Amino acid sequence: YIFLISTVILVLYGFYIFRFNSSIFNNTRKLVIISILSVVFTALIKVLTILSSIHLNFWVYLFPIIAASFICTILFNARMGMMLTICLGIFAGIATDFDFSIAIAYILGGIFSTYMVSKVSQRSEVMRAGFISSLVLAFLFMVINLIGGEIQTIILNSLLGIVNGIVCAVIAIGLLPFIESTFNVVTAMRLL
């Protein structure tokens, strides 16, 4: 069942690229980058979900989906970043035993973060966007925990949202030069 859902999501994502981003669809190198981003960040989501089931429940609030949004938006465009965010958000919902309140929080936070980095040209702007996105993510985590949540849990999850956004900005800043040089992708930041 999960395999079928994942397959449908990936096929729809592929169709979106084929239909609306033919320059990416016809470039094998760019398709490989998108595939690697999808696989690596889905694997990170799964690893953190396993940690959450073994040890403490807070690991699900540290999914690095915003980092994927940052990277995809800077490398390609905001629409591709949003589509990757939606796919990873749905995968996060599936991984957390169909807890789609977390998925919605990550999707909304990721879409906001794509807007924040859609026109960046310096790495310091990515860090600023990460900080602002972390505040939005903290607010979203607070909202989804308001119903039936204890005060300590709400505060902890909101703080984890702030940590998540800042860590995602650091991950994005660290991975971008590596991806740019490995796949010879030219971005505004690389040109500068």
Disulfide bonds with the S-S distance in Angstrom:
none
